Amino acid sequence: MTQRASTPLPIADSRAVRAVIWPLLRRHRGILAAALLALIAASVCGLAGPAAIGWITELIATGTDPVALLGPGALLLIAGLGQAGFGWLATVALSRGIQPGVATLREETVAAALTLPLASVEAGGTGDLVSRVSGDAEEVSEAASGAFVAFAGAGITIAITLAGLATLDWRFALAGALAIPVQAFALRRYLRVSGPIYAGGRRADGVRAGAILTAFSALPTVRAFGLGGRERARIAAASEASMTWEFSAVRTATIFYARLNLAEWIGLAAILSAGYLLVTTGEVPLGAAVTAALFFAGLFDPINTVLGVFGTLQRAAAGLARLVGVLTHPALSGDARDADAGDGDDATAEAASSRGHAIGLAARGLGFGYHESLAILSDLNLEVAPGEHLAIVGESGSGKSTLAAVIAGQRAATLGFAGPVLAGQPTDTPVPLVAQEGHVFAGSVAENLLIARPGATAEQLEAALMLVGARGWVSALPDGIYTRVGGGGFALTAERAQHLALARIALLDPPAVILDEATAEAGSDAARILDRAAEALLAGRTALVIAHRLDQAARADRVIVMEDGRIIEDGPHADLVAAGGRYASLWSAWSGSNGAAEPKPGHG
Ligand SMILES: Nc1ncnc2c1ncn2[C@@H]1O[C@H](COP(=O)(O)OP(=O)(O)OP(=O)(O)O)[C@@H](O)[C@H]1O
């Protein structure tokens, strides 16, 4: 709760990345070791091919009986089969060993992103977070199964081939080594130039994603004010910036490959010259010189692979640092990171286990502002006793939603404390907040509920729907609880979306809850249904209700009236009405226009 509101999303350093990646890989160390062995076996088989051809050349040059060619011929066949077989095994084992780790990382990052304080997400731009969990995650996942596997295989082939060259004659190895300075130069230049280019490219992608997202999320406003042209121009500018980075990346890669070709030419020329000299002086048989040249030629592919995937690996490393950055965000407790991806319902378990405990809500010396210079809440003090229902009333803009968001932990307090308390002391129990618009995710009704509690059984889902009185209309849907709703599915009214949001909370079963529901028209059927749902849901829980209709306030145990981010009245409905202050005049205006009879005080 001490986190400043303006911390941008961090990028993890290499130590933090290793600390996250290492345990993920260690879980699959058996299969990864098998992959390594298969890679070594495939590379050794790869060397047997050129060796067999050198052997054949030697036999032909010395005019041996053609039957003797059967030996190297058989070796050639076995080597080819062995290389293909072991290569396949290695690729399969490597991706089996790596992909689960990548999937876990991705899930953990998305889970962490969902629990980040809104302020942190907004500070970095929503586009930044979206591009991390989509583009960057994709990049890392593709690199793990493509580039990384190719890199490991090629690297081992190079090491074993160099050893093979040296075994033939150390001078071959020396001649081949002439290519290394050119390669090293090419690689150094490439890495120095391309690193910032790729990082810049990813940043530009983030800006572009942000521009598109902003335009779409504000679509009604954009249309209403004819801002389409302006938004298109903004997106076009962001796309062009991203494209410019892409061009630079292609140019850099082309120069890099040209330099690698030069290095190959130098190395092969040196080996052929060395072979010629060594054979003519009789120091090395012809077959060995042929084998050496073939070994070296066989290095082209793996060297190009190793150097060529560097770019991809670098890009993936940049993406990995951005992914892990989300996980290491200072606003996240250690729990999000340590939680096994398999059991995402930790928060649920915690909520359920603390049910029945005396969880209250409090704000103490609370200060908050969306911007440093402008305080929205200042020195606000509030105690909601365990089991108490408190209604917040106030004009639009008085800070009701802001106070709710800070107490729910969605926004970080700038000063003081706000949040759940146990025996008066701050505690970590999550306090869910039901926002004004219940969001319907594209998926079945069941999936929409399971968000709150991933492992819940069908009976638990039914019970939650029953508690809030939504079971009737849900079972009347074409496929009942399995009906697809949200984007592309069965359209739900705002009230039904809100009803589902309440059912989600029922499933979560938290000891304390905050409701900010406004949508239903006072006196309408929808309002009555949602009121009943809220009443059933809140029974036995501590609750903070942002009352948009005063009948909601009248049912609460206590009411606070807010004005300009401060509490100006605080007491039970009846007392505040009797006191004849701000609440009393609000109430008389409201009950006059809604013809409401004074409801029974208390929530029963
Ligand atoms: N995301 C935000 N960024 C900057 N300022 C904000 C943001 N959300 C709200 N505000 C400002 O904070 C102040 C309090 O707003 P808040 O939404 O908390 O009031 P409210 O009483 O809940 O109003 P309403 O009943 O209209 O929801 C207002 O001045 C509002 O303009």
The ligand as an SDF file (V2000), in Angstrom:
LIG
                    3D

 31 33  0  0  0  0  0  0  0  0999 V2000
   -8.5520    7.5190  -13.5120 N   0  0  0  0  0  0  0  0  0  0  0  0
   -8.5930    8.7880  -13.1040 C   0  0  0  0  0  0  0  0  0  0  0  0
   -7.5950    9.6440  -13.4020 N   0  0  0  0  0  0  0  0  0  0  0  0
   -7.6360   10.9340  -12.9730 C   0  0  0  0  0  0  0  0  0  0  0  0
   -8.6240   11.4690  -12.2390 N   0  0  0  0  0  0  0  0  0  0  0  0
   -9.6580   10.6590  -11.9150 C   0  0  0  0  0  0  0  0  0  0  0  0
   -9.6910    9.2800  -12.3260 C   0  0  0  0  0  0  0  0  0  0  0  0
  -10.8380    8.7320  -11.8500 N   0  0  0  0  0  0  0  0  0  0  0  0
  -11.4820    9.7160  -11.1780 C   0  0  0  0  0  0  0  0  0  0  0  0
  -10.7790   10.8690  -11.2110 N   0  0  0  0  0  0  0  0  0  0  0  0
  -11.1300   12.1300  -10.5600 C   0  0  0  0  0  0  0  0  0  0  0  0
  -11.1790   11.9100   -9.1620 O   0  0  0  0  0  0  0  0  0  0  0  0
  -12.2660   12.6200   -8.5810 C   0  0  0  0  0  0  0  0  0  0  0  0
  -13.1430   11.6720   -7.8030 C   0  0  0  0  0  0  0  0  0  0  0  0
  -13.7500   10.7640   -8.7470 O   0  0  0  0  0  0  0  0  0  0  0  0
  -14.5380    9.4730   -8.3280 P   0  0  0  0  0  0  0  0  0  0  0  0
  -14.8390    8.7010   -9.5460 O   0  0  0  0  0  0  0  0  0  0  0  0
  -13.8550    8.8010   -7.2170 O   0  0  0  0  0  0  0  0  0  0  0  0
  -15.8720   10.1390   -7.7710 O   0  0  0  0  0  0  0  0  0  0  0  0
  -17.2460    9.4380   -7.5040 P   0  0  0  0  0  0  0  0  0  0  0  0
  -17.7800   10.1150   -6.3100 O   0  0  0  0  0  0  0  0  0  0  0  0
  -17.1050    7.9780   -7.4640 O   0  0  0  0  0  0  0  0  0  0  0  0
  -18.0630    9.8790   -8.7920 O   0  0  0  0  0  0  0  0  0  0  0  0
  -19.1660    9.0100   -9.6040 P   0  0  0  0  0  0  0  0  0  0  0  0
  -20.3290    8.8750   -8.7150 O   0  0  0  0  0  0  0  0  0  0  0  0
  -19.4360    9.8970  -10.7870 O   0  0  0  0  0  0  0  0  0  0  0  0
  -18.5090    7.7340   -9.9640 O   0  0  0  0  0  0  0  0  0  0  0  0
  -12.9830   13.3360   -9.7240 C   0  0  0  0  0  0  0  0  0  0  0  0
  -12.5220   14.6540   -9.7540 O   0  0  0  0  0  0  0  0  0  0  0  0
  -12.5360   12.5860  -10.9470 C   0  0  0  0  0  0  0  0  0  0  0  0
  -12.4910   13.4710  -12.0380 O   0  0  0  0  0  0  0  0  0  0  0  0
  1  2  1  0
  2  3  1  0
  2  7  2  0
  3  4  2  0
  4  5  1  0
  5  6  2  0
  6  7  1  0
  6 10  1  0
  7  8  1  0
  8  9  2  0
  9 10  1  0
 10 11  1  0
 11 12  1  0
 11 30  1  0
 12 13  1  0
 13 14  1  0
 13 28  1  0
 14 15  1  0
 15 16  1  0
 16 17  2  0
 16 18  1  0
 16 19  1  0
 19 20  1  0
 20 21  2  0
 20 22  1  0
 20 23  1  0
 23 24  1  0
 24 25  2  0
 24 26  1  0
 24 27  1  0
 28 29  1  0
 28 30  1  0
 30 31  1  0
M  END
$$$$
